[in-house]
């Protein structure tokens, strides 16, 4: 028996769109990471800026949330730089990190509800953009 290989030929437009999605996801992950870094610094430096909800089920210390956002934001920036080099590890880690950022923003809803919802939508789009592109598509 001989092994057969199947080659998939994609049009230039499809490859361009796929490349554009990865680059857009990388840029959005970078921007979201920087904003999360600033959000973390703001919470660590002066947690009086945040409004606390005393009856919230997932109540955490604001300074603790600041450190969580700072670390996740820094990781997002590093992973976004890896996405610009078309590294497979960056796509895999990017999907997982965007998922963690969705969870962190969900748990952070009572402190900044509108901003958290915007970031949840942004990170959901990043997950979609990183998952829809084939593995062999370079950025």
Beta strands, then each sheet from edge to edge (+ up, - down):
end
